[in-house]
Every structure is written in structure tokens, then in C-alpha cells.
Amino acid sequence: QKMMQGKITFIVLFFLILSSSARNAFIKLEISPHPEPLTDYGHHFDQDHFTFYGGVDTNNIEQDQMWVYDHISMQWNVSEYNNDGPGPRSSHLLVFEFGGDSLLFGGSSNGTKKNDIWRLLQNSNTWELVAASSTNDSYPSTGLEDFGTIYYDDYLVVFGGYDSLLNSTTSCVWLYDLEDLMWELLWEHDFSNATRNISLLNENESPGAIAGMGMVSIWDGFLIFGGYTERSSDGIDGYRDDVWYFNIDDLSWTHLYGSLGNFDQVPFSDDNIPTPRSYMPIALSNEELFYTLGGRNTNGYNVSSNLWMFNISDANWTNVDFFEENCENNTTDNIASKCKRSLNSADSFTSIY
């Protein structure tokens, strides 16, 4: 299952530049050389770079290259490794580790599901296998898809996802100690007295089982937005519009915003709030704001036409009104034709086509 879904006409990279010199505009850049069109790659951001590894090309072939985009020089470069690494990989996640190294978790390699962890050492450009794949119950499932991952205080944190071995979403928060080299199941929702139906939850509990959400590290834990609750051969059900915060230190959830009930009954279109969605990135501007763009919605609609800003302190959404809503054709043509316009914010996004 694809970590980021949708028909790709050209590679679209989405990141937040936190710099005082950044221009408040979307910018279309013509860059050569550049990566070929890809999907299902793992990616992360630091202050000056956008980095991604692997992915699936237009011929449905998994890749094993790491590309790095420098937003100062506006140039792409391919990383050259000094040893063998994870190999061709898709539907994995890549996070930026304190100190400059990159951590890769999970995904699929040549048709085999993985729950391994790799580290790319920045100083030597050498891959290091941190934890091999295992079907041990003390590890996250090898069938995990559409999960979220962050780096937090020398730990790799993995939340949620769709377990293809159990054919269900999960509520688990896993923590990998990068010093002691061991996994710990940190938290899991107790469904013993209820079904997995999100409508039976309330704001004093948790988001329950969820996958395909946006996830970002903040404060003493992480924040999530959107996602879905169920998936079957008929498609995805229960698209989400809620925002939650998980405190790793005291193992508690806080409901910040959103519907608690049947998400399929949430209005599909609303100018004041983003529609329920999954498979979209979220980018943290500071400890008060995050942005989101894109995703998938009920009946598979592409909802990538609007940029939204969420104020964490007062739980309010702002429609930045970058694009008009015109999603029914599942195309990004409306984005490409309107790729430069001022934003009323202190930061800027750069989108590369």
C-alpha cells in the first residue's frame, strides 16, 4: 500500500523553509539534474535540505538512491554510499536524527515487508544496520503500512499504521531506544470493552486505531492530523479530520480539534475547515502553527488544491486560499498552473515540479 498516493505527473516535493530570508511564495523551479518521477519514497527535512531515499518509479520499480536538495544553491545531488545499505525500498519512512544522520524504518524491499532500522552516517556516508527485521512480538509488525515516525530524544517513535498481516489499523505507539538497541511497546488503546469503531471513542481517550495520518514531533511528544480508521479491498473508510497530541513522558493523549464520530458524515466541502483526509504531509512552523497541503479524501478525491494552517494554541484553522478548490479530476494540473502567489504568513513553502 502506498504511503503517499495519487497519480504523479511529475515529482512534487513539499517542505517548509524556516529562514528569515525566505520569500513568502510558492515557486516553480526548473532544475537539472533532478530525480525522475517517483512515489512512495521516504523523506525528511532539515534547515537547508530536503532529503529522500528510494521510492517507486513510473515503471513500478523500487529505487535505492538518496537525493538531496539544497534550497540555498537550488541544486539536486545524489548521495554516494561507501557500502551496501537498505537496497531498493518503498513505503518506508525517513527521519532526521540529531547530529545530522538519517534513520530509515520499515517499508517494502523487492516485495518483502520490513521492520528494520538503518542509519546513514553523515560524516562517512556509510549505512549502518541498527536493527534487523524480525517477526518477534516485541517488534512492530512486519506488515505495518501507512504509519508515522519521528525522532525524539535518542528514540525512534513509530505510531499507528495499517497492519496488512491482521488486515486492520493499529493504535500502537512503539519506541526504539537507539542507545540500548531495543524496542518497547509504549502505549496501545484498550479496545477490550468496545469495537474498533471510532464513534465509540471520546476526547478523554485517544484517536484509537488510525493510519495514513500526518505526524510531526513537538514538545514532549508528537502531533497527528487526519488519517483513516479502516481499509478493505473496497477502499478506505473513516477519513479523519481530527488533531491529537501524544505526550511521551506521561503517556497521555490530548484531543485538540476535530470530529469524534462518523467521519464519513463530515461535509466534503467547507471553506473554513479542511475536509477529512489522509496521505498528506504536515509541516511545523513553530510550536504554535503547522501547515498541511494535499492528501486523499472520500471516494478517492484529490484534495491538494488548498493550503491550510492550524493554530495549535487556539485550535483554529486558516485557509491560506492558495488554490481554488477543483479536485474532481484527480489531477495536479490546477497546482502547476498557479505555482506562484504571495502567502500571508511569516514562512514559505517551496514546491518543486
Protein Blocks (a to p, Z undefined) as FASTA:
>chain_A
ZZbgcddfbdcdddddddfkbccddddddddddddddehiacdddfkbccdeejjdfkop
acfbdcdddfklopacddddfbdcebpaehiacdddehiiacdeehjeehiacfbdcddd
fklopacdfbdcdfbfkbccfkbghiacddeehiacdeejidfklopacfbdcdddfklo
pacdfbdcdfklbcfbfklpcfklcnbjaehiacddehjbdddeehifbdcfkbcehiaf
bdcdddfklopacdfbdcedjfklpcfbdfkbccddehiacddfblmbccdeedddehhi
acklbccdddfklopacdehlaccdfknopaklmmmmmcccdddfbdcdddZZ
